[in-house]
């Protein structure tokens, strides 16, 4: 049961950091503008991958890559807001 207590405590701390991160972003005009840009970029990626009807196999492949890009961006946003800055902005090398 202690393991679940630790995970719950970790989650609660992450949510507190998320609230503080969002407050810091909201308090700074430059950060707010950047955050809006990130959100709009994710909207464009989503529209291309979800709403666009592909006309060829190449477009479908690009849509699949777009889905991966959207998921990576979402994960990075989640990690950054929760305080995991190094992993949020780490380069992915395979």
LINHU-V179610 format. One record per residue. N is the residue number from 0. RES is the residue in one small letter. PHI is phi in degrees with one decimal (* if undefined). OMEGA is omega in degrees with one decimal (* if undefined). NEAR is the number of other ideal C-beta (glycine too) atoms within 10 Angstrom. Layout:
n: (N/N)
res: (RES/RES)
phi: (PHI/PHI)
omega: (OMEGA/OMEGA)
near: (NEAR/NEAR)
This chain:
n: (0/1/2/3/4/5/6/7/8/9/10/11/12/13/14/15/16/17/18/19/20/21/22/23/24/25/26/27/28/29/30/31/32/33/34/35/36/37/38/39/40/41/42/43/44/45/46/47/48/49/50/51/52/53/54/55/56/57/58/59/60/61/62/63/64/65/66/67/68/69/70/71/72/73/74/75/76/77/78/79/80/81/82/83/84/85/86/87/88/89/90/91/92/93)
res: (x/x/x/x/x/x/x/x/x/x/x/x/x/x/x/x/x/x/x/x/x/x/x/x/x/x/x/x/x/x/x/x/x/x/x/x/x/x/x/x/x/x/x/x/x/x/x/x/x/x/x/x/x/x/x/x/x/x/x/x/x/x/x/x/x/x/x/x/x/x/x/x/x/x/x/x/x/x/x/x/x/x/x/x/x/x/x/x/x/x/x/x/x/x)
phi: (*/-65.0/-62.6/-67.7/-62.9/-65.0/-65.9/-65.3/-62.9/-61.1/-61.0/-61.3/-66.3/-60.8/-67.3/-65.5/-63.3/-61.5/-63.0/-66.8/-63.6/-64.3/-65.7/-65.2/-63.9/-65.0/-81.0/-117.3/-62.7/-65.8/-64.8/-63.2/-65.3/-63.7/-62.7/-63.4/-61.2/-61.2/-63.1/-68.0/-62.7/-65.3/-62.5/-64.4/-61.4/-62.0/-60.8/-66.5/-81.3/-104.0/-94.2/-78.7/-86.0/-68.3/-103.8/-154.7/-64.3/-64.2/-64.5/-61.9/-61.7/-64.6/-65.0/-62.3/-64.9/-63.1/-62.4/-63.7/-63.9/-61.8/-62.7/-64.8/-64.6/-62.0/-65.2/-64.6/-62.2/-59.5/-65.1/-63.0/-67.9/-90.0/100.4/-94.1/-66.5/-63.8/-72.9/-64.8/-115.0/-74.0/-75.4/-94.4/-120.8/-115.2)
omega: (-178.8/178.8/178.0/176.3/178.5/178.9/177.1/177.9/178.0/179.5/179.5/178.9/177.2/179.9/175.4/177.4/178.4/179.1/178.4/178.4/179.1/177.3/177.9/177.5/-179.0/-177.4/-176.6/-176.3/-179.7/177.6/178.2/178.9/178.4/-179.7/176.2/178.2/178.0/179.2/179.2/176.6/177.3/176.4/179.2/179.1/179.5/-179.2/179.4/-175.0/-174.1/-171.3/-176.5/175.6/-176.2/-179.3/-179.1/177.1/178.1/177.6/177.6/177.3/177.4/176.8/176.5/176.1/177.1/177.2/178.2/178.1/179.1/179.1/178.7/178.6/178.8/178.3/178.9/177.9/179.8/179.9/-178.7/-179.6/-178.9/175.1/179.8/-171.1/-176.9/179.9/-178.8/-174.3/178.2/176.3/178.0/178.9/178.7/*)
near: (5/6/7/8/9/10/10/10/10/11/11/10/12/16/12/12/15/15/11/12/17/12/10/10/16/11/9/12/8/8/13/12/11/12/16/11/10/14/11/10/13/15/11/11/20/15/11/17/19/11/7/12/6/14/8/8/8/9/13/11/11/16/16/12/12/18/15/11/16/19/12/11/16/13/12/17/15/13/17/18/19/19/15/15/12/9/11/15/10/11/4/6/4/2)
